[in-house]
Amino acid sequence: MQAAADTRRECWKCRAERGAALVCSRCAAIQPLSADADLFTVLDLPRQLTLDLADLERRYHAASRAVHPDRFQTASRRERELSLAASAAVNRAYRTLRDPVARGRYWLELHGARLGDGSPQVPPAIAAEVFETQEKLEELRAAARPDLRREVEALRDGFTGRLSALRDELGALYASANGGAPSLDELKRRLSEIAYLRTLLGDIEDATGEGLRGTDHRH
Amino acid sequence: MGRIIGIDLGTTNSLVAVLEEGGPRVLPDPETGAALLPSAVAFLPGGEVIVGARAKALAGERPLDTILSVKRFMGLGLEHVSAEDRRRYRFAGGGGVVRLVVEGREVTPPEVSAHILRELKRWAEAALGEAVGQAVITVPAYFNDSQRQATRDAGRLAGLEVLRLVNEPTAASLAYGLDKQDEGVIAVYDLGGGTFDISVLRLRAGVFEVLATSGDTHLGGDDFDERLADLVLAELPEAERSRADVRARARAAAEHVKRTLSDAERAEIVLGPARRAVTRAEFEALVKDLVERTAGPCRQALKDAGLRPEDIRCVVAVGGSTRVPLVRRQMEAIFGRPPLTDIDPDRVVALGAGIQAGILSGRRRDMLLLDVVPLSLGIETMGGVFTRLVDRNTTIPTSVKETFTTAVDNQTAVDIHVLQGERELASDTRSLARFKIPICPLPAGVPRVEVTFLIDANGILSVTAADLRTGHERSVEVKPSYGLSEAEIERMLEDSIDYAEEDVRQRQVREARVEADMILHATRESLAREARLLADGEGERIRTAVAALEQARAGEDYLAIRDAVETLGKETEPFARRIMDRSLTEALANRRLEEL
C-alpha cells in the first residue's frame, strides 16, 4: 500500500535503499518519518480497518525494540532525536489502531471526515432511556437516595451492555467490509452513538460517585 | 566513560546498584559495608553537610537542621506542604519552589537530594574502582512532571548525567521478571516510606509493558510512624509535645516499634519517662484508614487497564512498608491472592534500576520497558477549564501537536499554561509551567503557532513551537511553576564546583572535625551543668573518651575521628538520656500537679 515514491528512498546513514520502513534493513538506523506517513505505515500494515490484534501487538513490540530510546542511549544526537520521534509515532499508532473505536475515528480523519466537535445527538434508538436517566441523575444529585441509585445503576448496566454490543458490531462491520471499508456515513453514525454512550456513562459515574478522580490532589 | 549506575532515591533509604555478569548487585558503603543509605542530610555549623546514618543520628539533637524525608518536598510549592511538615522544618516564604531553612541558609529539595546522590556516587566509585558520571534514578510512578524535573535537577547538581528516570514499580518488575522469566499480567504494589504506587504490567517475551499506574505521592510508612508517635506524645504535656527534638525522638521510637510489631504481638514506645504499650491490633486500628487508602488507586489502575483482579497472575510487594502484616492482608483483599515477597522489598527497586542501567548501556538487549505517563497533561483554556492533550496511562514517549492563535490584535506573544491532573477545572490541577511563545504582531486570530508537546521516556515534558505562517521554529521560554530555572541550576553548579573539585578525603576530615566539635561542646556543657546526674565512674569514663577524641581530632585520620566520636557518643548516651528524661519527668510531674 505504500506510495511508489517511498520505495526509492535511501537510508540517510548507509545510503542503502530502505523503502518506507521505520528502520534501515541494512544498518538498522532509524529513518525520519515522511510527512505523509499514516499510522498504518508506521507499523508496516496495509491501510484497512480489519486487523489481527495478536499480529498488531507483535508488530508493536518489534517496532518498539527497533526504535525505543533505551536502544539509542549511546548513539549520536541525531539518532536519539529520530528514536524519540519514531517511538512516539509507534506508540500513537498502537494506541489508536488496537481499539476499534479509535481506529474508526482515525479512519474518518484520514478520509477528511470528522465526528462533530460538539456534543453528539441523542441516538433515536435509546432516546427514551436517556431521557429517563437524565431525570434520575438530576434527582440523585439533589438527594442521594439508595433506591434512586439502584435504578440508575440498572440503567447504567443496560447502557454498558449496549456499548459493548456496539463495539462488537463495529468489529463485525470492519470484517464484513472484507478489505474494503464501510461507508463513511455508516461509520460516523455508529461512532457517534458510541461517543454518546461513553459521555453518558461518564456522567452516571460522576453522579454515582464511582469515579475515583481526584486521588492525586490531596495536597 | 565509566559504568552507568542505578539509584533508588527513596524517602527513607537510598541504594545504588549496577548490573554485572551474574545479575544486578547492590554496592555497599565502603566504610561500613551497609547497603542502605538513610536518606538523611544534616546541615552543620560552618557549612558542613553530612549524609546517611550519621546524619540520621543527629535528628534528635538537631531536628530542624537535619532533613529526613526530603523526597516529600521534591517539585512542590510551599502551599503543597502539609501542616505537620511545616511544623517539622523551617521554610522560607515566597512562591515557587519550596525552600528549607537550615543553619541560617536556604536550600531547595533538589540541593538536599544532591547530597544523598553524591554520597551514593562515592560508594559506587569506591566499589567499582573507577569514576562514575551517568545514572538511572528511580522515581515514584505517580510523580508528576515537576517532581520528575526536580529529581533530574538533583542528579545534575550531584555531578551525574541522569540518563533515565525509571518508575519504581516498573524497576521492581524488571528485577522480578529477570528472575522468573514470567509471562502474563502482574501488579506491583509499592508502599515505601513516603509514597504509594500501584502499577499493572504485561510481561511478554522480554517486553515489560505498563498497562496502567496510579498512586498517592503522600502516603507511606512515615505516616504510620507519625500516628504511633502521637500515642506516646499524648502522654506528655502540651509544651513538651510540640518540641521539635521531642517529636523527632518520638518518631524514631515509633519507627522502631512499628518494625517490632511486624513480628511481635506487642511492644512499648519509650520516650524518656513516657512509655506507651501498643498491641499489634491497636497499631492496625490506628493505621487502618491509611492502609485502606491504597485500595482506591489499585481499583483505578485495574479499571484503566481494563482488567479484573482475577486477571492478575501475581502481585509483587515492594517497599519496606509491605512488611506490615495489615498491608499484606490489604493486598490479598484487593487482588484475591497473597503477595510475592521473595526479593527483599527494600532492595528490589535498586536492583531493577541496576538492570535498567545495564539495558541502557547495551549489556542487555533482550529486555525492554514500555512505561506510561501517570497523570493527564493539558493546558488551561478559556474560562479556567483544563483541556486534556495527553490522557493518563498513555505509553511514553508520546507527542501531541496543537495550534494556537491570538485573541487580541498585534499580540507579540502567546502565553500557555501547562497543567497536570485529572480534574475538570484548571484550578484543581497542578500547575507545571508557563510558556511564552513570541509571535509576529498580526490581527487577532491570524497568527498560527503550532506547539508540540513531547513527553520523553522519562515522563518529562518538553515544548517546541513553530510559526506556521513563516515556517520558523520559535524559541519557547519556559517558566517552571515549582522548579528551578536553568539560571538557578547553573548558579548552584558553579557554587558546587569548589565542593566537587576538593579532595574527598580532605572534606571527610573537615566534616569529622565538625562532628567532633559538636559532641565535644555538648559534652562539656552537660558535664558543667548536670554533673549531679552522673553515675559512679561515669564522669571519669566520659573524660577519657573526650581526651581520646581530642587527640584523634588533632590527627588527619577521619576514620579515627569518627570512631572516637562514636565511642564518646556511646559513653555519653545514658547521661544524655538522663538529662532529657529529667526535663520530661519534671514536665510530667507538673502536669500531674495541675491535674490534681
Boltz contact constraints between the chains, C-beta under 6 A:
constraints:
  - contact:
      token1: [A, 61]
      token2: [B, 207]
      max_distance: 6.0
  - contact:
      token1: [A, 65]
      token2: [B, 368]
      max_distance: 6.0
  - contact:
      token1: [A, 69]
      token2: [B, 457]
      max_distance: 6.0
  - contact:
      token1: [A, 70]
      token2: [B, 359]
      max_distance: 6.0
  - contact:
      token1: [A, 70]
      token2: [B, 360]
      max_distance: 6.0
  - contact:
      token1: [A, 73]
      token2: [B, 163]
      max_distance: 6.0
  - contact:
      token1: [A, 73]
      token2: [B, 360]
      max_distance: 6.0
  - contact:
      token1: [A, 84]
      token2: [B, 397]
      max_distance: 6.0
  - contact:
      token1: [A, 87]
      token2: [B, 397]
      max_distance: 6.0
  - contact:
      token1: [A, 88]
      token2: [B, 397]
      max_distance: 6.0
  - contact:
      token1: [A, 88]
      token2: [B, 398]
      max_distance: 6.0
  - contact:
      token1: [A, 88]
      token2: [B, 399]
      max_distance: 6.0
  - contact:
      token1: [A, 91]
      token2: [B, 395]
      max_distance: 6.0
  - contact:
      token1: [A, 91]
      token2: [B, 398]
      max_distance: 6.0
  - contact:
      token1: [A, 212]
      token2: [B, 296]
      max_distance: 6.0
  - contact:
      token1: [A, 212]
      token2: [B, 300]
      max_distance: 6.0
  - contact:
      token1: [A, 213]
      token2: [B, 422]
      max_distance: 6.0
  - contact:
      token1: [A, 215]
      token2: [B, 296]
      max_distance: 6.0
  - contact:
      token1: [A, 215]
      token2: [B, 297]
      max_distance: 6.0
  - contact:
      token1: [A, 216]
      token2: [B, 375]
      max_distance: 6.0
  - contact:
      token1: [A, 216]
      token2: [B, 421]
      max_distance: 6.0
  - contact:
      token1: [A, 219]
      token2: [B, 80]
      max_distance: 6.0
  - contact:
      token1: [A, 219]
      token2: [B, 218]
      max_distance: 6.0
